[in-house]
Amino acid sequence: NTHFKAEPMSAVQYDIYEAGGLFNYGKRISKG
């Protein structure tokens, strides 16, 4: 997908990245 190569961090990619980070953060918190 050349679009993502042209833009290192597109708005959509950033949303997915941020959502994934928050998800992992929540899992870590819930584990204690």
Order of alpha helices (4+ residues) and beta strands (2+ residues): alpha-alpha
